């Protein structure tokens, strides 16, 4: 039986809800009026296949819960009000193999077929800071990416590709600043004003210590170089992202979604703190910090992870670090489908995996996306498989309707609960890391590494026991699988690179090279920003390893302790 008192309380709650909904209606009307003046794509009428018109956004007026609107703090629903109605995500393919000439041809192939950004994959010697003619590079030149040993290679890599018109991402960390200097010098050779350069250098050394292990110098000097780059790019290349804080490799090493989220953000906070400790205003460099996430098979969890990441970053940057520029609060990120999820068995199945993962990335609000090719678990992709991977993004953008609505799953009970759960899990991990003395201390103690190893072991045990199904691997197995064609890289690239490097060394001004390297040595020893001296070394055609070696003599090389 309802009493008069309880009835009155119910009426008060209903009145309060109606008042809130009325406020939201006004807010939404103002928001729609604002976005009506913004750019809208002309290649879609934003309707379903059946002809049903789709609103640009759905709100709590359509469901029973209230969420912030896209483009509004804390950006859970996306960093832009119009999201993909204003501009589609950048479509990238991670590409590089053989010599710079080989990869240059692949880039032109991709651009001609509608790709809108380039992502450079470097070979293993380059990732570790070795020249192609170094003894430790033997047998690896051009095998898992493109070989870049000097400005001469970088010039060839982007020959005929206007660097003021194409966004370029470079996935490299230990020697990232050196490759960035090669890139800047190559742009200068093209006559491109470097202030117009757009793109990203990964440059995330903390996740190398945590997961991928492509380091050179110890932790502290590695962090110094990163802050040097923050400082230099903020002045000279304001449209360039000076770091891509990467969860991708943490996830590929075996972490859970929650660990990827928390470990990556903890690294990001550390970079912010180091920049501020240098005396940089957070709003001077934070707008050019970007992120890189793995998108795995757990569809809804991946979407929630991306939504939680934006919310956490915005709150911490504003409340913990005092950022006031809206651009500092908006997390911009690239996504890549999960390479570790691909199977060598029945590799054609990987097309379906990649498509679902790409859909999750888009529903999660990514600004840039790479879709893996079906054969990448076996070798570098062929032109056919790369084209299928690119077409997967284009079908997603133009045929599915997924790009019509900002955060279309916002308000889903499941998505909202997962977003909250992942946020809470991340905050609990932040507290643990802080109790250990911070990210660097946790790395040096091996805590991150052990946590990832335990998660990877648990997942592998579930697969091997059959508790977790992987189609084609431990279920629905085919006894006789037809072979597929794969891209095979022979030793021709190494022969060509050695010849090219000999010609380059013979033709350069060695006295100028020696003088530039000596100035780099002085800058490092005097604790100055080393980017200007490093850039001069690049312009003089100093090689990758020559630059690496100078700094290694000053700072030493990192040797990982035994943690297990």
N, C-alpha and C positions, 0 to 999 in steps of 0.2 A: 504494500500500500504506500503511495506517495504522500508524504506530509507536505503541508503548505510551505514549510521552511526549505525542504529539499527541492520543491518545485520552483521556488524563487531563485535558489542557487543555480538551478539548471537554466532558467531564463537569463540570468546574468551571464553565464558562460556562453550561451547562444548569442546574446547581444554582443559580447566581446569578440566572438569569432566573426560575426557579421561585420563588425567595425573593422577588424583586421582585413577581411576580404575586400571591403570597400576601399581601404587604403591601398591594397595591392592592385585593385582595378585602376586606381588613379596612377599608381607608379608604373603599371604596365602600359597604360595609354601614353604616358610621357615617354617611356622607353621606345615604344613603337614610333612615336613622332620623331624621336631622335634618330633612330636607325633608318627611317624613311629617306633621310638626306644622305645616307652613306652609300658607298658603291655597292651595286648588286650585279652579280654575274648575268650575262645575257645568253648563256648557252643552256639554260634550263628554265622551264616554267614552274618548277617546284610543285609538281603534282605526281600522284602515284600512277602506276600503269593503267589503273581503271579510271583515271581522270579526276580523282579526288584531290582537291587543293590541300596543300600542307602548310600549316602556319610555320612561321620562322622559328617559333619557340613555343613549348607547352609549359604551363606553370601550375602552381597549386590551385588555381581557379579550375583546372581540369581534373584535379585529384584532391585528396584530403589533407595533404601535408604541404608545408611551406618551405620553399628552397630559394636561395638567392638567385637572381637572374644571371645569365651569361654576361661576362664582362664586368661583373660586380664582385667586390671583395666578399669572401676570400677566394673567389674564382673556382669554386668546386665544379661549376657547370661549364667552365671554359674561360679563357682569358679575353676573348673577343665577343662583343655583343652579337655579331652576325655569324661568327664562326665560318663555316664553309660556304655560306651563301654569298659572302663577300669575296673570299679567296679560298680555293682548294689548298690542301696541304701540299708541300713540296714533295714531288715524287722522285725518289733517289734509288739508284742501284749501286751497291758497294762493289766497286770494280777496280781491278788492277792485276796485271800479270805480265811476265816477261820484261821487255824493255819499255822505255818511255814511248817509243814509236808504236809498239804493239798496243799499249793501253790508250794512247791518243786515238787510234783508229776505233777502239771499242767505245770510247766516250762519244765520238762523233756518230757512231752507230746508234747509241742510246738517245742522244739529243735529237737525231733525225726522226726517232720513233716516239717522240713526245715526252721524254724525260725532262724534268724541269730543274734538276740540280745534280751535281756530281759528287760522289763520295769516293775518296781515294783509298784503296787498299794497298798497303806497302808490303814488300817481301820481308822475310824474317831478318836478314842482315840489316836492312834499313830500320826496322823497328828497334833493333838493338844498337844502332849507331855505328855500324860497320860499313865501310865502302865495299863495292862489288868486287874489287880486286884484293881485298884483305884476305889473308889465309883462312880466317874463321868463317868466311862467306862461301867457301868452296862447296859446291853441290846444292846451294840454297838460293842462288841468284834468280829472281823472277819466278820462283816456284809457287809461292802462296800470295803473291802480290807483285806490284811493280817495283823495280829497282831504281832508287833515286839516291845518287851519291854526291850531287853537286848542283849548282845553279844550272849548269848545262843540261842536265837531265830534266830539271823542272821546266826549263824553257821548252824543251821538246814535248814534254807531257801535255802542255797546254797550247801548243802551236796551233794557230787557227781557231782558238776558242777564246772569245772576248771575255776577259776576267772582270770587266765592269758590268757584264750582263748575266753571268752565270754564277749562282751560289755554289761554293765549293766547300765540302767537308773533308777533313783529313783525319783519319783514325790512326793516331800515333801519340805516344806519351813520353817515354824516356827522353828521346831527342826531339820532342815536339817543337820547342822553340827554334831549333836549327832548321827544321823543315818549313816552319812558318817564315823564317827569314829568307829561305830559298824562294818561297812563294811570293813574298813581297818584292824581292829583287826581280823575279820573272815578270810581275805586273809592271814594274818600272820599265823593264825592257820593252814591254808592249806599248808603253806610253800611257798606261792607265793610272790616273790619280789614285794613290793608295787609299785615300779617304772614301773611295767608292767601293772598295772591296767588300763583298758580302760572303759570309760563310762561317765556318767553325773549325777550330783546331781542338782535338779532344783534350790533350794536355792534362789529363786527370791522373796524376801519379799516385794518389792515395789508393785508388782501386787496384793499381798494379801491385802495390805491396799487399793488398788484401786478397787478390784473386788471380790476376793474369801474369804477373811476374816479368813484365818487359820493362825493367828498370835499368838505370845506369848508376846514378849517384845516390848517396845516402839520403834519408828522409828530409833533413833540414835544408841542405842546399837545393834539393829538388823543389821544395816548397818556395824557396827564395826565387828560383827561376820563374815559377808560376806567377808570383806576385809581381816580379819584374815585367812580365808580359801583360798582366792586368794594367799596370801603370802606363806602359808604352802604348798599348792599343787604345786605351781610353782617350789619349791625345791624338794619335796618328791614324787609327783605323776604327772610327767610332761605330761603324756598322758591322764590325767583325766580332764574333763571339770568341772570347779569349780562352774559354774552357767549355768542355762538354762533360759535365759531371755524370759519370756513367754507372748505372746499375746493371747494364747489359751483361758485362763480363762477370759480375758478382752472381747474377742469376745463372749464366752459362756454367759457372763453376759448381753449381748445385744448391744455391740458396733457395729458400722459400720466397714467395712474393712479399711477405712481411719483412723478411730480412733484407731483400733487395731494396725495398722502400726505405727502411730505417738506416741501413749501412750507407746508402748513397746520400741521403739527406744529411747524415752525420758528417760525411766527407764535405758536403757542400757548406755546412755551417763552419767547418774548420777553415775552408778557403776564405769565407767572409771574414772570419776573425783575423786571419793572417793579413788580409788586405787592410783591414782597419788598424791593425797593429803597426803597419807601415806608415800610417797617417793618412791613408786615402779615405775620403768621404765615401760611405757605403753606397750612396746614390750616384757616385761617379763611376763605379765599376760593376755594381750588382746588376744593372740592366743588361749587361752583355754576358752574364753567366747563363749557360743553357744546360739542359739535362738530356740524358740518353737512356731510354728504358727498353728492357726486353719485354716482348709480348708473347706469353706462353699459351698453352692449350686451355687453361682453366678460364674460359671465356668471361664470365661475369666478374671473377676475382681480378682479372687483369684490368677491366674497365674501372672497377672500384679503386684499384691501386693508383691509377692515374688521377682519378678525382681526388683521392686523399692526399696525393703528393702535392697538388696545387694548393690545397687548403692549408696543409702544414707549412709549406714554404712561405706563403703569404703571411700567415700569423706570426711565424718566428722572425721574418725579416722586419715586420712592422713593430712587434711588441718587444722583441729581444734585442734587435740590432738597430732599431730606431730609423729604419728606412721610411722616407716620406714620398719619394717619387713612385708613382703607381707602376712604372716600368720595372722597378726593383722587386715589387711584390708579385708580379705576374710570372709564373714559371712557364718558360717556353721549352719545349722538348721535341726531340727526335725519337722515333720508335723503330725498332727492327724486329721482325718476326724471329722466333726462337730457333736458332741454328741447332741447339742441342735437342730439340724435339724432332728433328728430321731423322728418318731411318734409311739406312742403306738397303734394307729389305723393302721390296715393293716401292721404290722411290717415287713412282707416279702418285702414290697416296700423299706425298708431301705437298702437292698442289692444293689439295683440300685443306691440309693443316695450315698452310700459309694464308689461304683465303680467309679462314675463320679468324686467325690471329690478326690479319690486317683489318678485318672488320672491327675487332675489339679495339685496336689502336685508334681507329677513326671515331668510334663511339665514345672512346675515352678522351678525345679532343686533341690528338697530336698535331703538331705544326709541320712535321716532316716524317716521311716513312720510307723504309727500305723493306722490300719483300724478298725473302730468300728464294733462290732457284731450287728446283726439285732435286738437282744432282749435287748440291753443295756439300752434302755429307760424304760424297765420293771424291770430288775434285773441284777445282775452280769451274764455274758454270760455263756451258756452251752458249753461243749466241741464241740458239733456239730456246733454251731454258730461261735465259735472261729475258727474252722477249715475252715468254709466258708470265714470268714474275711481274714484269712491268704492266702487261695487259691486265693482270689481276687487279692492280691498283686502279687502272682506268675503268674497268668494269664496275668496280666498287664506287668510283666517283660519279660515273655517268648513268649507270643502269639500275642500281639498287635502291636509290632514294635515301641512302644513309647520310648523304651530305646535305640534305634539305633542312634538317632540324638540329639546333644546338642542344647537345646533351639529351638525346631522345629517351634515354633510360632514367633520367633524373626523376625522382619520385617513386621509382620502383621500390617496393618494400625491401626486396632482396638486395638491390644495388645500394640503397641507402644504409642498410644494416652492415653490409660488407665494408662500405666506405668508413663507417664509424669504427668498426672492429679493427680494420687495418691502421687507422689513425691511432687508436688506443695502443695497439701492439707496437707501433713505431715509437710512441712517446715512452713506453716502458723500456724499450731498448736504449733510447737516448739517455734515460736515467742511469742505466747500467754503465754505459760508456762514460758518462760524466763521473760516476763513482770510481771508475778505474783511472781517472786522470785525464780523460779526453781521448779523441780519436787516435792521435799519434801514439799515446801510451798503450792503447788497446791493440794497435797494430804491432808494436814492438813486443807486446806480451803474447802475441799470436792468438788473441781471443777471437777476432773476426774469422781468421783462417780455420780455427777449430769448429766454430759454429757452422760455417759453410760445409766443412767436411762431414759433420754429423748429419746435416740435412741431406747431402748428396748420398751418403751411405744408406740412410733410411729409404729414400726414393728407389735406389737401385735394388735394395732388398725386397721392396714391394713388387717391383717389376719381375725380378727373378723368381719370386714365390708365386707369381700369378695374381696377387691381390690387386695389382693395378694393370689394366689392360692397355697394351700398346699395339694397335692394329698392324698386323703384318710381322710383328716382332715376336710376341708371345701369344698371339691369338690370330685366327684367320690367316694362318701361314700357308703359303704356296710352296710346294716342293720344288717345282721347276719354274724359275723366274727367267724371263727373257733378258739378255744383257742390254744395257743402254749405252749409247755413245757418250764418252766423257772427253773433256778437254785435257790433253796431255802436253805438259810443258817440258821440252827437252833442254839440253845444255847449251843450245844456241844463244840464249839470252846472256849467259855468263861469258861466252866467248866474245860476243859483241860488246858487252859492257867493259870488259877488260881492254879491248881495243879502243873504245871511245874514251875511257879514262886516261889511257896512255897519251892519246892525242890531245886531250884537254890539258893534262899536266904539262905537256911539251909546249903548248901554245900560250899559257897564262904567264903573267908577270910574277915570277916567283918572289922577287924582292917585296912586291906589294903584299903578296900572300903572307910572307914572314912578318912584315910590319903589322898587318891586321891581326894576326894570331897573337903577336906579342902584346898588342893593346888589349885584346880580349883577356889575356892572362892578367894584366895589370888591373883591369876592371873587376875581375873576380876576386883578386887578392885584396883590393881596396874596398870591397863590399859595395861597389857601385852597381847601378842597373846595367846589366850586361847586354841588353838587347841592341843598343846602338852599335857597340863593338862587334857583336855577333852578325848584325846585318852587314856591316862593312866587310867582314870575312866572307859572307855569302856573295856579295857583289864582286869580290876579288877572285871568285871561283875556288875558295878554300873548300876542301871536301868535308863530307859529313864526319868521317872519323878524325880528321885533323882537328876539327872544332871540338868534338867529343873529347879527344885525348888531352887537349890543353886544359879543359875544365876538370878532367879526371886527375890530372897531376896536382891540381889545387885542392880538390875536395875528396878525392878517393872514390872508390867504387863500393856499392852496397853488397853485402853478403848476408843473405837471410839466415837467421838463427834456426836451429832445429827445434820445431814446436811439437812434433808428434813422437 
